[in-house]
Amino acid sequence: MASGLTIIIADDHPLFRGAMRQALTGMDGNATIVEAGDFTAARQAAIDNPNADLLLLDLTMPGVSGLSGLIALRSEFQSLPVMVVSAHDDNATVQRALELGASGFLSKSAGLEEIREGIDTVMAGNIFTPAGFQSGVEHEPEVAELLQRLQTLTPQQSRVLGMLGEGLLNKQIAYELGVSEATIKAHVSAILLKLNVDSRTQAVIQLGKIAAVAA
């Protein structure tokens, strides 16, 4: 691993962040480690560290619902590699994470050596997946089409959709994002159009088809 890397660890469990920090420190004592305990903090860390080399993203943190966080971060920070870290490492979840732009997928059951191998692999520009993962075509045509539609959302639309998934009202989303409620209504309208649905409830249901993963 190249010296002097900046790596963001986004996970709401301090003990797991500590384990990841231990693994990274063992690889490179000069690495700058930035920790984030929720999605808002993860996004702010990416903003504050524009030259960060890697973001390790837990799929289930406060402020995010499953793969919606990956969608939003990949849309907003296109040059920042994101490696998903999750206990939910079934074939379908790994496949969908990769299709949505993840640079790799690390199981939370991985030991220190596998964590280091995974990060080295991604830092070398390659894709890392858990042992036993079999790449293939999405077996559900409806989900495959949904993945394509989700990738047409703008960064702000992705964030709004994620907040809709958290059950927030328009006025709450407007407050969180520092914009007017009218702006959020416009975003919601655009999201419904791009996802080809008629209501915010249907949009959340669609998101749930690819976002509902375990911690």
Stockholm file with secondary structure:
# STOCKHOLM 1.0

chainA/1-215         MASGLTIIIADDHPLFRGAMRQALTGMDGNATIVEAGDFTAARQAAIDNPNADLLLLDLTMPGVSGLSGLIALRSEFQSLPVMVVSAHDDNATVQRALELGASGFLSKSAGLEEIREGIDTVMAGNIFTPAGFQSGVEHEPEVAELLQRLQTLTPQQSRVLGMLGEGLLNKQIAYELGVSEATIKAHVSAILLKLNVDSRTQAVIQLGKIAAVAA
#=GR chainA/1-215 SS CCTTCEEEEECSCHHHHHHHHHHHHHHCTTCEEEEESSHHHHHHHHHHCTTCSEEEEESSCTTCCTTHHHHHHHHHCTTSCEEEEESCCCHHHHHHHHHTTCSEEEETTCCHHHHHHHHHHHHTTCCBCCTTCCCCCCSCHHHHHHHHHHTTSCHHHHHHHHHHHTTCCHHHHHHHHTSCHHHHHHHHHHHHHHHTCSSHHHHHHHHHHHHCCCC
#=GC SS_cons         CCTTCEEEEECSCHHHHHHHHHHHHHHCTTCEEEEESSHHHHHHHHHHCTTCSEEEEESSCTTCCTTHHHHHHHHHCTTSCEEEEESCCCHHHHHHHHHTTCSEEEETTCCHHHHHHHHHHHHTTCCBCCTTCCCCCCSCHHHHHHHHHHTTSCHHHHHHHHHHHTTCCHHHHHHHHTSCHHHHHHHHHHHHHHHTCSSHHHHHHHHHHHHCCCC
//
